[in-house]
């Protein structure tokens, strides 16, 4: 059974930084895709960034140059370093994992993911 546990959320002022972590168990961390999604109140869940087994990474346009996705296979942990945070980054952030079909690891679509963490709240004030 896959378990994903997020941590690292909090409240910061605009321009600040946070580092989210996602500890995975029951999952072959070095294979498949792992991603971060976020969901603000009243909005749909949005893909933020995804990393595949070859360490290829895709970011959604709104976070490029500000967020950095990485993983540590030895620790079974996924990270999201968030810099230059903006109020519009305020959301619940979720870690997710899946085994993608060939050639479509880069799709940041929530409906493709079966395994999710409980989320960690990020609040950015202006």
N, C-alpha and C positions, 0 to 999 in steps of 0.2 A: 504494500500500500504506500503510495506516494504521499509524503507530507512536506509541505512548504511553509516555512515560518519566517515572516518578514519582521524586521526591526529597523530602528534608526530614524523613524519619522519624528516630527516635532514642529515647533513654531519658530519661524525666523523672520527677520525683516527682509524687504526686497534688497537684492544684491548679495544676500548671504548664501551659505552653502549647507548642504546636508549630505550624508552618505547612507544610503539604504543598503541593507543586507537581506539576503534570502537564503536561509539554511535548508538544504534539501536532504531528505532521507527516503529510502525505499525507491530511489531513482538512480539510473545509471547516468551520473552527472556528465560524463564525458561524451555522451551521445545525445542526439536529439537537439531540440531548441529550448532555450529558456528566455523568457521575456518579462518585461515590466509593462503593466498597464496602469491606467489611472482613471478615476471616475469622480467627477465633481457632482455636487447635488443637482439633480434635474437634468443631467447630461448623460450621454451614452458612454460606455467604457471605451477608452481610447488607448491604442497601442503607443507606447513610448519608445521602446527599443527592444531588439531581439538579437540573440547571439546563437550561432549554430555550433555544431561539434567541431568545425574547422576554425572556430573563432572569427568567423565572418560576422560583422555587425551591421545592423541597419537601425537608423534613428528616424523617428518622425521629424518632419521639417522644423517644427516649433522648438525642438530642443537641441538641434545640431549646433555644435560649438559650445554648448553650455553643460550638457550631460555627458558622462562617460560610463559606458557599460563594460563590466569585466567579470571574469569568473575565476575561481580557484578550484580546480578539479580535485586537488588533494584534500581540500576542506569541504568539498561539496557545497560551496557557497557562491552565490551570485551577488554582485554589487552594482549599485547605481550611484555614482558620484554626481551630485547636482550642484552646479555653481551658478552664480549670477541669477539666482532665483527671482521669479516675478510673481506678483499676486495671481496671475492666471495659471500658475503651476499648482495652486492650491487644489488638493484632491486627496482621495484615498488611493494609495498606491498598492497594487497587487503584483505579486510574483506568479508566474505561470510556466508550465512545462508541457511539452508534447514531443512525440516522435513524428516528424513531418514526412510527407510524401516527397519523392525525389523532385528537386528543383523548385520547391515552394516553401522553403524554410523562412523566407523573408516576409511572408505574409503576416502582417500585424493585425489579425482579425480574432477578436475574442472568442467567436463561435468555434474556432478551430482548436481551442485549448480545453483540455478536460481536467487538468490538475491545477488547483489554485490555492494560494495562501489566504489567510484571513484579512490581510491588508494592514497597512500602517498609514496613519494620517499625516499629511504634510500641509501646513498652513503658512502662507507667506503674506505678511502684512506690508502695506505701503507706507 
